[in-house]
Amino acid sequence: MMARESVARSWGATCFDRTWLAGLVALLGSACSSTQPAVQSTAIEVRPAFERETPRPGKQLRSPSGIQLYVLDEVLLTDRDATSAKFVSIKPGVPALQMTLSAVASDRYFSHTSTNVGQYLAVFLDGELANALHVLTPVKGSIVVWRVGNQDGHEELSRIADAINSRWQDAR
């Protein structure tokens, strides 16, 4: 009888320990996630793109400026990687959005651009291929995106900038 009680107590303690541990993990997970922005739909995606097909999964697409590219399925950056955003103009009449990247995203962006000078980055706005950025030098810290051929893009880009900035304001 003593052995059964010992086993029962041991099993009960294990169940208690697991339940307590699961509760602690859930509590810590919710505390950690409150410091990050809430998950929202992605307005901007930046994907690696090449002039020739690679063995990595992707698809052939023509950029708005007419460049035939092989765009990887892999997503390099999204608007969720930005800590702030502001509306800028890259030249008169061409609205653009400058996104300041988090430290982790900035390092990832720098690593990719360092090893892919001469290649492209396919920029998708709201799921549509908007532009293909030619990587001329390694870049760190921020990215500027715009939609080719859309001089009236101020409203679209302002909406995205507001969403990025409010997401991080809410997290602070």
BELFENWO-V338858 format. One record per residue. N is the residue number from 1. RES is the residue in three letters. OMEGA is omega in radians with two decimals (* if undefined). Layout:
N_RES_OMEGA, N_RES_OMEGA
This chain:
1_MET_-3.13, 2_MET_-3.14, 3_ALA_3.13, 4_ARG_3.13, 5_GLU_3.14, 6_SER_3.11, 7_VAL_-3.14, 8_ALA_3.11, 9_ARG_-3.13, 10_SER_3.13, 11_TRP_3.12, 12_GLY_3.12, 13_ALA_3.12, 14_THR_3.11, 15_CYS_3.14, 16_PHE_-3.14, 17_ASP_3.14, 18_ARG_3.14, 19_THR_3.14, 20_TRP_-3.14, 21_LEU_3.12, 22_ALA_3.11, 23_GLY_3.13, 24_LEU_3.12, 25_VAL_3.12, 26_ALA_-3.14, 27_LEU_3.12, 28_LEU_3.11, 29_GLY_-3.14, 30_SER_3.10, 31_ALA_3.13, 32_CYS_-3.08, 33_SER_-3.14, 34_SER_3.10, 35_THR_3.12, 36_GLN_3.10, 37_PRO_3.09, 38_ALA_3.13, 39_VAL_3.12, 40_GLN_3.12, 41_SER_-3.10, 42_THR_3.11, 43_ALA_-3.11, 44_ILE_2.99, 45_GLU_3.06, 46_VAL_-3.10, 47_ARG_3.05, 48_PRO_3.13, 49_ALA_-3.07, 50_PHE_3.13, 51_GLU_3.06, 52_ARG_3.13, 53_GLU_3.09, 54_THR_3.12, 55_PRO_-3.13, 56_ARG_-3.11, 57_PRO_3.13, 58_GLY_3.14, 59_LYS_3.10, 60_GLN_3.08, 61_LEU_3.04, 62_ARG_3.13, 63_SER_3.10, 64_PRO_3.10, 65_SER_3.03, 66_GLY_-3.13, 67_ILE_3.08, 68_GLN_-3.06, 69_LEU_2.95, 70_TYR_-3.06, 71_VAL_-3.12, 72_LEU_3.06, 73_ASP_-3.12, 74_GLU_3.11, 75_VAL_-3.14, 76_LEU_-3.12, 77_LEU_2.97, 78_THR_3.08, 79_ASP_3.10, 80_ARG_3.08, 81_ASP_-3.11, 82_ALA_3.06, 83_THR_3.05, 84_SER_3.13, 85_ALA_3.07, 86_LYS_3.12, 87_PHE_3.10, 88_VAL_3.06, 89_SER_-3.09, 90_ILE_2.98, 91_LYS_-3.07, 92_PRO_3.11, 93_GLY_3.12, 94_VAL_3.13, 95_PRO_-3.13, 96_ALA_3.14, 97_LEU_3.07, 98_GLN_3.13, 99_MET_3.01, 100_THR_-3.04, 101_LEU_3.02, 102_SER_-3.12, 103_ALA_-3.13, 104_VAL_-3.14, 105_ALA_3.12, 106_SER_3.10, 107_ASP_3.12, 108_ARG_3.12, 109_TYR_3.12, 110_PHE_3.14, 111_SER_-3.13, 112_HIS_-3.10, 113_THR_3.11, 114_SER_-3.09, 115_THR_-3.09, 116_ASN_3.07, 117_VAL_-3.11, 118_GLY_3.12, 119_GLN_-3.05, 120_TYR_2.96, 121_LEU_3.11, 122_ALA_-3.12, 123_VAL_3.10, 124_PHE_3.03, 125_LEU_-3.11, 126_ASP_3.05, 127_GLY_-3.11, 128_GLU_3.11, 129_LEU_-3.05, 130_ALA_-3.02, 131_ASN_3.00, 132_ALA_-3.13, 133_LEU_3.11, 134_HIS_-3.12, 135_VAL_-3.12, 136_LEU_3.12, 137_THR_3.03, 138_PRO_-3.08, 139_VAL_3.12, 140_LYS_2.98, 141_GLY_-3.12, 142_SER_3.11, 143_ILE_3.09, 144_VAL_-3.13, 145_VAL_3.08, 146_TRP_3.12, 147_ARG_3.14, 148_VAL_3.07, 149_GLY_-3.12, 150_ASN_3.12, 151_GLN_3.12, 152_ASP_-3.05, 153_GLY_-3.11, 154_HIS_-3.10, 155_GLU_-3.14, 156_GLU_-3.10, 157_LEU_3.09, 158_SER_3.12, 159_ARG_-3.14, 160_ILE_3.12, 161_ALA_3.12, 162_ASP_3.13, 163_ALA_3.13, 164_ILE_-3.09, 165_ASN_3.14, 166_SER_3.11, 167_ARG_-3.11, 168_TRP_3.05, 169_GLN_-3.14, 170_ASP_-3.10, 171_ALA_-3.11, 172_ARG_*
